[in-house]
Amino acid sequence: MIVAIGSDHTGVYYKYLIKNFLIKNGYKIIDFGFHNKNGKQVDYPDFIHPTVKHVNDGIATFGIVICGTGNGAAMIANKYKKIRAALVWNKEITCLARKHNDANVISLPARFIKKNDLLEIIKIFFKTDFDEGRHRKRIEKIPIN
């Protein structure tokens, strides 16, 4: 499975933790940056757009985007027609984003997730399946034609 990942300067450390964890567990990662850990500030859209585009175009199965609050990254991601990005910050929200919304991108708020919870959130995202049923018709109503 291919996972696209991208972050701004606030998410670099978490991005590397996630990336290393996923590689160790057999995932192929496409890393769209940001790569510098020297404190330089960057604009999150420059890294979120290419990450999400790869999911939208079917090149990657899932995407992970990270910025300070997760809001900006989620807003960008949800501009793409085939994306269902969920802003997640705990295990329960992550589980429901997959079960009920079939989220294919998660947006992580680097400033608000504890390091100890980060990889648990990632594990839950990848092990949780979409529940289908009543939720299928709801997610089919999301895109605007």
N, C-alpha and C positions, 0 to 999 in steps of 0.2 A: 504494500500500500504506500502511496506517495502522499506526503504531507507537506504543504507549503507553510512557511513561517516567516514572519516579518515583525519588526518592532522599531520604535523610535529609541532615543537615547535612554529613556527611563526603563525600557524593557530589555536592554541588552543582556544583563546578568541572568534574568529569568529565561530569556530566549536560549541561551547556551545551556542552562540546566535542563530545559525541556528537550532541546535538540539532542543532547548527549543521552538522555534517558530513552528517547524514542529510537535512536540509532542502536543502542544496546538491546532493544526489544524488537529489532528486525524491520523497522520502518525506514523507508527511503525519504530523506528530507531535502527539500529545495529551500535554501535559506536566502531570502531577499534583503537581508540586512536589518538593521544597521549593525555594523561590525566593530566599531571603534568603542573602546571602553574608557577613553580619556576625558570624558565629561563634556565633550563637544555637543551642543544642542543641534537637533535636526528637526525637520518638519515631517511628522508622521505620515501624511498622505503619500510622500515619495516612496515609502516602504510598504504601506498597506495596499495601495492600488495594485502593484504587480503580484503581490501575494494572493490577493483575492481573485484577481483575473485568472490565475492558473486554476483555481477551483472552479470558477464560473465557466471556463473553457474546457473543463474535464481533464486537464493535465494532471491535477492533484485531486485526490478524493476528499481530503479535508484541509482546512486552513486554521492556523493559529495566529492571531494578531495581538500585539501588546502595545499599549501606550500607558500614560500615567493614570488616567481614570478608566480607560477602556471605552469610553463614550465616543470619542472621535473615531477610533478604529472601527467600532461597530457601525457608526453612521456611514462611513465610507463603504464598508463591506456590504451593507444592505442597499446600496445604490445599484448593485449588480443583480440582474433579473433572477439568476439561478442560485442566489445566495440566501441562506437563512442563518444570519449571524446572531449569536446570543452573547450578551454581556454576562459573564459568569464570575463569581467571586467566592462561592462556597460549593460544597459537594452536592447539596440538595438541588440548587439551581442548575448545576451542571447536568445532573441526572435527568431532570425534567426537560432541559433544553433538548436533549437527545430523544427521550421517550415521547414527549408530547409535540415537539416542534421540528424534529428531525434536523436539528442544527448541523450544518456542514462546515461552519466556521465558528470558533469561539474567540471572543474578545476578552482579554485579561487586563484588569486594572493593576498595573505593577505597583502602584503606591498603596494598594488596599488589600493585597493578598499576602498572607504570611508565607514565608519560605516553606515552613513545615506543611502547609496545605497544598502548595503548588503541584507537586507531582501526584498527589491523591486526586486532585481535580483532573489532571491529564489522564490518569488511569481510568477514572469514571467516564470521561468523555469517550474514550476509545473502546471501552468494554460494554457500554450501554447501547442497546438497540432501540430503534424506533418502534413504538407500540402499534402503529397502523390504526386499524379500527376507526373510531370516531375522529381521531386526529388527522387522518389522511384527507378528508374533505375540507378540514379547516386550513391545512397548509396549502391545499390547492387553490384556496381563495386569496392567498397572500400576493402573488405577482400582479402587477398592473400591466395590462396589455397596451 
